[in-house]
Amino acid sequence: MLSLLSLLVSPLLSGIGSIFSSLFSSKAQVETASITGMAQVESKWWYLPLLTIVPFSIPFEIWTFKAVAWDKVIAPAFGYHHAVTDPLTGALAVAYSLVITGVFLKATFS
């Protein structure tokens, strides 16, 4: 009786095992193909992450250049000591902080 039961159950279990093994191997192949595809896209489109941050940061980069480089370095070197950039106040100061934080956080986690 037990041998008869094992003869009936054995093909069923081996069939279920082969189904699961093919399922897991196909998922592994899909994962491998997905990772390979993402690597190819990242190598071809490396500049795409820059397009999300750079347009928002350009005005603040210009302001920072004028406030630091022009007012503190370039203008005094040429004898112009009255270069003053207006400070960022209110919503612009908050936006400046958010943009700068976003640029550095994006660079940190990418």
C-alpha positions as CSV (number, residue, x, y, z in Angstrom):
1,M,0.0,0.0,0.0
2,L,2.8,2.4,0.9
3,S,4.7,1.6,-2.2
4,L,1.6,2.2,-4.3
5,L,1.1,5.6,-2.6
6,S,4.8,6.5,-3.3
7,L,4.4,5.5,-6.9
8,L,1.4,7.8,-7.3
9,V,2.8,10.7,-5.3
10,S,6.4,10.7,-6.6
11,P,5.6,11.8,-10.2
12,L,3.2,14.5,-8.8
13,L,5.9,15.9,-6.5
14,S,8.6,15.8,-9.2
15,G,6.2,17.6,-11.5
16,I,5.5,20.3,-8.9
17,G,9.3,20.6,-8.2
18,S,10.1,21.0,-11.9
19,I,7.4,23.7,-12.2
20,F,8.8,25.6,-9.3
21,S,12.4,25.3,-10.4
22,S,11.5,26.5,-13.9
23,L,9.5,29.4,-12.4
24,F,12.4,30.5,-10.2
25,S,15.0,30.1,-13.0
26,S,12.9,32.2,-15.3
27,K,12.6,34.9,-12.6
28,A,16.3,34.8,-12.2
29,Q,16.8,35.2,-15.9
30,V,14.3,38.1,-15.9
31,E,16.2,39.8,-13.0
32,T,19.5,39.3,-14.8
33,A,18.2,40.8,-18.0
34,S,16.7,43.7,-16.1
35,I,19.9,44.5,-14.4
36,T,21.9,44.2,-17.6
37,G,19.4,46.5,-19.4
38,M,19.5,49.1,-16.6
39,A,23.3,49.1,-16.8
40,Q,23.2,49.6,-20.5
41,V,20.8,52.5,-20.2
42,E,22.8,54.1,-17.4
43,S,26.0,53.9,-19.5
44,K,24.2,55.5,-22.6
45,W,22.1,58.1,-20.7
46,W,24.5,59.1,-17.9
47,Y,23.6,62.8,-18.2
48,L,19.8,62.3,-17.7
49,P,19.9,62.7,-13.8
50,L,21.6,66.1,-14.4
51,L,18.6,67.3,-16.3
52,T,16.4,67.0,-13.3
53,I,18.5,69.2,-11.0
54,V,20.6,71.5,-13.1
55,P,17.7,73.7,-14.5
56,F,16.6,74.5,-11.0
57,S,20.1,75.2,-9.7
58,I,21.4,77.5,-12.4
59,P,19.9,80.8,-11.1
60,F,21.3,80.0,-7.6
61,E,24.6,79.1,-9.0
62,I,24.8,82.5,-10.8
63,W,23.8,84.3,-7.5
64,T,26.4,82.3,-5.6
65,F,29.1,83.1,-8.2
66,K,28.3,86.8,-8.0
67,A,28.1,86.8,-4.2
68,V,31.3,84.9,-3.6
69,A,33.6,85.1,-6.6
70,W,32.8,88.6,-7.9
71,D,32.2,90.5,-4.7
72,K,35.0,88.9,-2.6
73,V,37.6,87.9,-5.2
74,I,37.4,89.5,-8.7
75,A,36.1,93.0,-7.9
76,P,38.6,93.8,-5.1
77,A,41.4,92.5,-7.3
78,F,40.6,95.2,-9.8
79,G,40.1,97.9,-7.2
80,Y,36.3,97.9,-7.1
81,H,35.5,97.6,-3.4
82,H,31.8,98.5,-3.5
83,A,30.5,95.3,-5.0
84,V,27.6,94.1,-2.9
85,T,25.1,91.4,-3.8
86,D,21.7,91.7,-2.2
87,P,21.1,88.9,0.3
88,L,18.5,86.2,-0.4
89,T,15.5,86.7,1.9
90,G,12.1,85.1,2.3
91,A,11.0,82.4,-0.1
92,L,14.1,82.7,-2.2
93,A,16.3,81.9,0.8
94,V,14.2,78.8,1.5
95,A,14.3,77.8,-2.2
96,Y,18.1,78.3,-2.3
97,S,18.5,76.0,0.7
98,L,16.2,73.4,-0.8
99,V,18.0,73.5,-4.2
100,I,21.5,73.2,-2.6
101,T,20.3,70.4,-0.3
102,G,18.7,68.6,-3.2
103,V,21.9,68.8,-5.3
104,F,24.1,67.4,-2.6
105,L,21.6,64.8,-1.5
106,K,21.1,63.6,-5.1
107,A,24.9,63.4,-5.6
108,T,25.2,61.5,-2.3
109,F,22.6,58.9,-3.0
110,S,23.1,58.3,-6.8
